[in-house]
Amino acid sequence: MEYLIIFLQYVLARVALRILKAPYHPVVILCQLWLVISICTGVFAPDYYYSPMAYMLILSMQVSAVLGALAYFLVSSDQANVSRPEPQEFLHFRPIVYGSLFFGLVAIASILRTQGISVTKLFSFSGIMEISHAMSIARYEEQFQLPLGARVAQMFIFFATTIGGLFKSLYPDRYRRFEYYIPIIPSLLIAIILTTRAAVLFNLIFWVAGNFCGAILGGGRVNLRLLSKKVVLYGSVGAILVAFMFISLQFMRGGITDLGRLKEVLMHLRQWPVGSIAGFSLWVDAYDFRSAVTNGYLTFVGIFDLFGIQARKAGLYDQYVNLGGGDSWGNIYTAFRGLIQDFSLPGAMMYMATIGFLSSVAFRRCVRGEVVWAALLVAMYGFVFWTPIVSLFSYTAHIGAYVGLAIYFRFFGRRRRLVKPARELA
């Protein structure tokens, strides 16, 4: 049955690409991402729990997104060949990327202050290990929440990371190569302190989303190659670095110093890249779909917490389930669980259709060179990349970054003139 589901996922990914005709369209990437997850789950975690019904729901969510994306092209009057303005010359690159280092220090200092830990401990390996272990305990036993200063600082860091990725695509030779990646450094330090992998993954998502937007704005084409040699090279190197980060942080989180426990750590870490299907499967098989909806709390929990509607729980889902394969426990249930609980199954499918529609709007407008829509496109990419975990819109720092990007794209560009019609695929 698993092989049939993987085949259906492959067919859906091919159909999405054929219909939307754009490898960089967020919905196409959504389908391809879940194809990769399906294959990796079958290869690396065949012992995990699997529910055909759950995966049919995952396919249904993707189909809804594809139909929503297609609906825009059916109702839109956009023409294939239109005059497009030249991509704007964006400003203040260096103040933004180097400013992220300052905000990183603000975030780190405010985090350590909540636990009464001195910043000087960061200057020794033993001190870092002590901080990491203490913060790990605080996060899980004391319901630790990021202080306001750290949240605001993260908004700027995510904003700066997107700008780094955007400029790397638009102006690859204008600045020193390392400067495009500077905003990732603060998140690496925050990840070491909190022993949380998400801090770095969020930054990578924003960087990649900005890079994709830059490719679209710079070329004005829908037929960009997603699996080029450069993408494969960067993706492979990135995957190796992320894997190393995951392993290192797990050693630090558990205070482990014995490298002989590497296999144990690797088996535990499987739940992150390939545990989402099992977690969602267990939840679906136990869930009563007649339950009352939670009206958006799980999808937009950061907003609910910010305005005092309902407090946020650390980790969002505190129910750990045995994924299978012996002692493998996890609390990753995909963004689709939140959508179903928040809006019911039909409402979740409508939500995904809306994501597809907005993705097409933002993608098409960026192809036409309307840069202000890049903020929405970054948001759509972010949501898609994080669907195996939870809704990316559940974090206020992310929403703040999107607002900052919209302001930046609207008011910090210059030199706009008409060029020849853009070549696009029909």
C-alpha positions as CSV (number, residue, x, y, z in Angstrom):
1,M,0.0,0.0,0.0
2,E,2.9,2.4,0.8
3,Y,4.3,1.9,-2.7
4,L,0.9,2.8,-4.2
5,I,0.7,5.9,-2.2
6,I,4.2,6.9,-3.3
7,F,3.2,6.3,-6.9
8,L,0.1,8.5,-6.4
9,Q,2.3,11.2,-4.9
10,Y,4.6,11.0,-7.8
11,V,1.7,11.3,-10.3
12,L,0.4,14.3,-8.4
13,A,3.8,16.0,-8.4
14,R,4.0,15.5,-12.2
15,V,0.5,16.7,-12.8
16,A,1.1,19.8,-10.7
17,L,4.2,20.7,-12.7
18,R,2.4,20.0,-16.0
19,I,-0.7,22.1,-15.1
20,L,1.1,25.1,-13.5
21,K,4.1,24.9,-15.9
22,A,6.5,26.5,-13.3
23,P,9.0,24.4,-11.2
24,Y,9.4,27.4,-8.8
25,H,5.6,27.7,-8.1
26,P,5.1,27.1,-4.4
27,V,2.4,24.5,-5.0
28,V,4.6,22.5,-7.3
29,I,7.3,22.6,-4.7
30,L,4.7,21.5,-2.1
31,C,4.0,18.4,-4.1
32,Q,7.6,17.6,-4.8
33,L,8.5,18.1,-1.2
34,W,5.9,15.5,-0.1
35,L,7.1,13.1,-2.7
36,V,10.7,13.3,-1.3
37,I,9.3,12.9,2.3
38,S,7.3,9.8,1.2
39,I,10.3,8.2,-0.4
40,C,12.6,9.0,2.5
41,T,10.1,7.6,5.0
42,G,9.9,4.4,3.1
43,V,13.6,4.1,2.9
44,F,14.8,5.3,6.3
45,A,11.7,4.5,8.5
46,P,9.8,1.5,7.2
47,D,9.1,0.5,10.8
48,Y,7.2,3.7,11.5
49,Y,3.4,3.6,11.8
50,Y,1.6,4.2,8.5
51,S,-2.1,5.0,7.8
52,P,-3.3,5.0,4.2
53,M,-6.3,7.1,5.3
54,A,-3.9,9.7,6.7
55,Y,-1.8,9.9,3.5
56,M,-5.0,10.2,1.4
57,L,-5.8,13.3,3.5
58,I,-2.3,14.6,2.8
59,L,-2.8,14.0,-0.9
60,S,-6.2,15.7,-0.7
61,M,-4.6,18.8,0.8
62,Q,-2.2,19.0,-2.0
63,V,-4.9,18.5,-4.6
64,S,-6.8,21.4,-3.0
65,A,-3.7,23.6,-3.3
66,V,-3.3,22.6,-7.0
67,L,-6.9,23.4,-7.8
68,G,-6.6,26.7,-5.9
69,A,-3.5,27.6,-7.9
70,L,-5.1,26.6,-11.2
71,A,-8.3,28.7,-10.3
72,Y,-6.2,31.9,-10.4
73,F,-5.1,31.2,-14.0
74,L,-8.6,30.4,-15.0
75,V,-10.1,33.6,-13.7
76,S,-7.1,35.9,-14.3
77,S,-6.8,38.2,-17.3
78,D,-3.0,38.1,-17.2
79,Q,-1.4,37.6,-20.6
80,A,1.6,35.5,-21.2
81,N,3.6,38.2,-22.8
82,V,3.5,41.6,-21.2
83,S,5.9,44.5,-20.7
84,R,7.4,44.2,-17.3
85,P,9.4,46.8,-15.3
86,E,13.0,46.0,-14.7
87,P,13.5,44.6,-11.2
88,Q,14.2,47.4,-8.8
89,E,17.6,48.3,-7.4
90,F,17.2,47.5,-3.7
91,L,19.0,49.5,-1.1
92,H,20.8,49.2,2.3
93,F,22.1,45.6,1.9
94,R,25.1,45.8,4.2
95,P,23.3,47.7,7.0
96,I,20.6,45.1,7.0
97,V,22.8,42.0,6.9
98,Y,25.4,43.3,9.4
99,G,22.5,44.6,11.5
100,S,21.3,41.1,12.0
101,L,24.5,40.4,14.0
102,F,23.5,43.1,16.5
103,F,20.0,41.8,16.8
104,G,21.4,38.4,17.3
105,L,23.4,39.6,20.3
106,V,20.2,41.3,21.6
107,A,18.3,38.0,21.3
108,I,21.1,36.0,23.0
109,A,21.5,38.4,25.9
110,S,17.8,38.5,26.5
111,I,17.5,34.7,26.5
112,L,20.4,34.2,28.9
113,R,19.1,36.9,31.2
114,T,15.8,35.0,31.8
115,Q,17.8,32.2,33.4
116,G,20.3,34.4,35.1
117,I,23.2,33.1,33.0
118,S,26.2,35.3,32.2
119,V,27.1,36.0,28.6
120,T,30.8,35.2,29.5
121,K,30.0,31.5,29.6
122,L,29.8,31.6,25.8
123,F,33.5,32.0,25.6
124,S,34.3,28.4,26.7
125,F,33.2,25.1,25.4
126,S,32.3,23.8,28.8
127,G,30.3,27.0,29.4
128,I,28.4,26.5,26.1
129,M,27.6,22.9,27.1
130,E,26.4,24.0,30.5
131,I,24.1,26.7,28.9
132,S,22.7,24.3,26.3
133,H,21.9,21.7,28.9
134,A,20.3,24.2,31.3
135,M,18.2,25.8,28.5
136,S,17.1,22.4,27.2
137,I,15.8,21.6,30.7
138,A,14.1,25.0,31.0
139,R,12.3,24.6,27.6
140,Y,10.8,21.2,28.5
141,E,10.3,21.4,32.3
142,E,9.6,25.1,32.9
143,Q,7.5,25.9,29.7
144,F,10.2,28.4,28.7
145,Q,9.0,31.1,26.3
146,L,11.2,33.5,24.3
147,P,11.3,36.9,25.9
148,L,9.9,39.9,23.9
149,G,13.4,41.2,23.1
150,A,14.4,37.9,21.5
151,R,11.1,37.7,19.5
152,V,11.6,41.2,18.1
153,A,15.2,40.5,17.3
154,Q,14.3,37.3,15.4
155,M,11.8,39.3,13.3
156,F,14.7,41.4,12.0
157,I,17.0,38.3,11.6
158,F,14.5,36.5,9.5
159,F,13.9,39.7,7.4
160,A,17.7,40.1,6.9
161,T,18.1,36.5,6.0
162,T,15.5,36.9,3.2
163,I,17.3,39.9,1.9
164,G,20.6,37.9,1.9
165,G,19.0,35.2,-0.2
166,L,17.3,37.8,-2.5
167,F,20.5,39.7,-3.2
168,K,22.5,36.5,-3.7
169,S,20.1,35.7,-6.6
170,L,19.8,39.2,-8.0
171,Y,23.3,40.5,-7.6
172,P,25.6,37.4,-7.1
173,D,28.8,39.2,-7.7
174,R,28.2,42.7,-6.2
175,Y,29.2,41.8,-2.6
176,R,31.6,39.5,-0.9
177,R,30.3,36.0,-1.1
178,F,30.2,35.4,2.7
179,E,28.1,38.6,3.2
180,Y,25.0,36.9,1.7
181,Y,25.1,34.3,4.5
182,I,25.8,36.6,7.4
183,P,22.2,36.7,8.8
184,I,22.3,32.9,9.3
185,I,25.1,33.2,11.9
186,P,22.8,34.7,14.7
187,S,20.4,31.8,14.3
188,L,23.3,29.3,14.6
189,L,24.2,30.9,17.9
190,I,20.6,30.9,19.2
191,A,20.3,27.3,18.2
192,I,23.4,26.4,20.2
193,I,22.0,28.1,23.3
194,L,18.5,26.8,23.0
195,T,19.5,23.4,21.5
196,T,16.6,23.9,19.1
197,R,17.0,22.9,15.4
198,A,14.1,25.0,14.3
199,A,16.0,28.3,14.8
200,V,18.4,27.5,12.0
201,L,15.9,25.8,9.8
202,F,13.7,28.9,9.9
203,N,16.6,31.0,8.7
204,L,17.4,28.6,5.9
205,I,13.8,28.6,4.8
206,F,13.7,32.4,4.7
207,W,17.1,32.5,2.8
208,V,15.9,30.0,0.2
209,A,12.6,31.7,-0.2
210,G,14.3,35.0,-0.8
211,N,16.7,33.4,-3.3
212,F,13.8,31.9,-5.2
213,C,12.1,35.3,-5.3
214,G,15.2,36.9,-6.6
215,A,15.5,34.4,-9.4
216,I,11.9,35.1,-10.5
217,L,12.2,38.8,-10.2
218,G,15.5,38.9,-11.9
219,G,14.6,36.7,-14.9
220,G,10.9,37.3,-15.2
221,R,10.5,33.6,-16.3
222,V,8.3,30.8,-15.1
223,N,10.4,28.0,-16.6
224,L,13.4,28.3,-14.3
225,R,15.1,25.0,-13.7
226,L,14.6,23.8,-10.1
227,L,17.1,20.9,-10.3
228,S,20.0,22.6,-11.9
229,K,23.6,21.5,-11.1
230,K,24.0,24.5,-8.8
231,V,20.8,23.7,-6.9
232,V,21.9,20.1,-6.5
233,L,25.3,21.1,-5.3
234,Y,24.1,23.8,-2.8
235,G,21.3,21.4,-1.7
236,S,23.7,18.6,-1.0
237,V,26.1,20.8,0.9
238,G,23.2,22.3,2.9
239,A,21.8,18.8,3.7
240,I,25.2,17.7,5.0
241,L,25.5,20.8,7.2
242,V,22.0,20.5,8.5
243,A,22.6,16.8,9.4
244,F,25.7,17.8,11.2
245,M,23.9,20.5,13.1
246,F,21.1,18.1,14.1
247,I,23.5,15.5,15.4
248,S,25.7,18.1,17.3
249,L,22.7,19.8,18.9
250,Q,21.3,16.5,20.0
251,F,24.6,15.6,21.7
252,M,24.6,19.1,23.4
253,R,20.9,18.8,24.4
254,G,21.4,15.5,26.2
255,G,24.8,16.5,27.6
256,I,26.3,13.5,25.7
257,T,30.1,13.3,25.2
258,D,30.4,9.6,24.2
259,L,30.7,9.4,20.4
260,G,29.9,5.7,20.7
261,R,26.2,6.7,21.2
262,L,26.1,8.1,17.7
263,K,23.8,5.3,16.4
264,E,21.4,5.9,19.2
265,V,21.3,9.6,18.4
266,L,20.7,9.0,14.7
267,M,17.9,6.6,15.5
268,H,16.3,9.2,17.7
269,L,16.7,12.0,15.1
270,R,14.8,10.1,12.4
271,Q,11.6,11.5,13.7
272,W,12.5,15.0,12.5
273,P,12.9,14.4,8.7
274,V,10.7,11.3,8.4
275,G,8.4,11.2,11.5
276,S,5.7,13.5,10.3
277,I,3.7,11.0,8.3
278,A,3.7,8.5,11.2
279,G,2.7,11.2,13.7
280,F,-0.1,12.4,11.4
281,S,-1.2,8.8,10.8
282,L,-1.5,8.1,14.5
283,W,-3.4,11.3,15.1
284,V,-5.8,10.7,12.2
285,D,-6.7,7.2,13.3
286,A,-7.5,8.4,16.8
287,Y,-9.2,11.7,16.0
288,D,-12.9,12.2,16.1
289,F,-13.6,14.4,13.0
290,R,-16.9,15.5,14.6
291,S,-15.0,17.4,17.3
292,A,-15.5,21.1,17.7
293,V,-13.1,23.3,15.7
294,T,-10.5,25.5,17.4
295,N,-11.1,28.5,15.1
296,G,-7.6,29.1,13.9
297,Y,-5.7,28.7,17.2
298,L,-3.2,26.0,16.0
299,T,-2.6,27.7,12.7
300,F,-2.1,31.2,14.1
301,V,-1.2,30.5,17.7
302,G,1.3,33.3,17.8
303,I,-1.3,35.9,17.0
304,F,-3.7,34.4,19.5
305,D,-1.0,34.6,22.2
306,L,0.1,38.2,21.2
307,F,-3.4,39.6,21.6
308,G,-4.2,37.6,24.7
309,I,-6.9,35.4,23.1
310,Q,-5.3,32.2,24.2
311,A,-1.8,31.5,25.6
312,R,0.7,29.5,23.5
313,K,2.0,26.2,24.7
314,A,5.7,25.4,24.5
315,G,6.1,23.0,21.5
316,L,2.4,23.6,20.5
317,Y,1.7,19.8,20.7
318,D,2.6,18.3,24.0
319,Q,1.2,14.8,23.2
320,Y,4.1,12.4,22.4
321,V,3.2,9.2,20.5
322,N,5.2,6.1,19.8
323,L,5.9,6.3,16.0
324,G,7.0,2.6,15.9
325,G,10.3,0.9,15.6
326,G,10.7,0.4,19.3
327,D,11.3,3.4,21.4
328,S,10.7,6.2,18.8
329,W,8.6,9.0,20.2
330,G,7.6,12.2,18.5
331,N,5.1,15.1,18.5
332,I,5.3,16.2,14.9
333,Y,1.9,16.0,13.2
334,T,2.3,18.2,10.1
335,A,0.5,21.5,9.5
336,F,-2.5,19.6,8.2
337,R,-3.5,18.5,11.7
338,G,-3.7,22.1,12.8
339,L,-5.8,23.0,9.8
340,I,-8.2,20.2,10.3
341,Q,-8.6,20.9,14.0
342,D,-9.0,24.6,13.4
343,F,-11.4,24.6,10.4
344,S,-12.7,21.0,10.0
345,L,-11.7,18.8,7.1
346,P,-13.6,20.8,4.4
347,G,-12.4,24.0,5.9
348,A,-8.8,22.8,5.8
349,M,-9.1,21.9,2.2
350,M,-10.5,25.4,1.5
351,Y,-7.6,26.9,3.4
352,M,-5.1,24.9,1.2
353,A,-7.0,26.0,-1.9
354,T,-6.6,29.6,-0.7
355,I,-2.8,29.0,-0.2
356,G,-2.7,27.7,-3.8
357,F,-4.6,30.7,-5.1
358,L,-2.5,33.3,-3.3
359,S,0.7,31.4,-4.4
360,S,-0.4,31.9,-8.0
361,V,-1.2,35.5,-7.5
362,A,2.2,36.3,-5.9
363,F,4.1,34.1,-8.3
364,R,2.6,35.6,-11.4
365,R,3.0,39.2,-10.1
366,C,6.6,38.6,-9.4
367,V,7.2,37.1,-12.8
368,R,5.8,40.4,-14.1
369,G,8.3,42.3,-12.0
370,E,5.8,43.7,-9.3
371,V,8.3,43.4,-6.5
372,V,5.9,44.3,-3.6
373,W,4.3,40.9,-4.1
374,A,7.6,39.2,-3.3
375,A,6.7,39.4,0.5
376,L,3.6,37.3,-0.1
377,L,5.5,34.9,-2.2
378,V,8.1,34.5,0.5
379,A,5.3,33.7,2.9
380,M,3.8,31.1,0.6
381,Y,7.2,29.4,0.2
382,G,7.7,29.4,4.0
383,F,4.3,27.8,4.6
384,V,5.0,25.1,2.0
385,F,8.5,24.2,3.3
386,W,7.2,23.9,6.9
387,T,4.0,21.8,6.2
388,P,5.7,18.6,7.4
389,I,6.0,20.2,10.9
390,V,3.3,22.9,11.7
391,S,1.9,26.1,10.2
392,L,4.7,28.6,9.7
393,F,2.1,31.3,10.4
394,S,1.9,30.2,14.0
395,Y,5.0,32.2,14.8
396,T,4.7,36.0,15.4
397,A,8.4,36.5,14.5
398,H,7.7,35.1,11.0
399,I,4.6,37.3,10.5
400,G,6.6,40.3,11.6
401,A,9.3,39.5,9.1
402,Y,6.7,39.3,6.3
403,V,5.4,42.7,7.2
404,G,8.9,44.1,7.3
405,L,9.5,42.6,3.8
406,A,6.4,44.1,2.4
407,I,7.4,47.6,3.7
408,Y,11.0,47.1,2.3
409,F,9.8,46.0,-1.1
410,R,7.3,48.9,-1.3
411,F,9.5,51.8,-0.1
412,F,13.2,50.8,-0.5
413,G,13.6,50.3,-4.3
414,R,14.5,52.6,-7.1
415,R,15.2,52.8,-10.8
416,R,12.1,51.3,-12.5
417,R,11.8,51.3,-16.3
418,L,10.1,49.3,-19.0
419,V,11.9,46.6,-20.8
420,K,11.0,44.2,-23.7
421,P,8.2,41.7,-23.1
422,A,9.2,38.8,-20.9
423,R,9.5,35.3,-22.4
424,E,7.2,32.9,-20.6
425,L,5.8,29.5,-21.3
426,A,2.3,29.5,-22.5
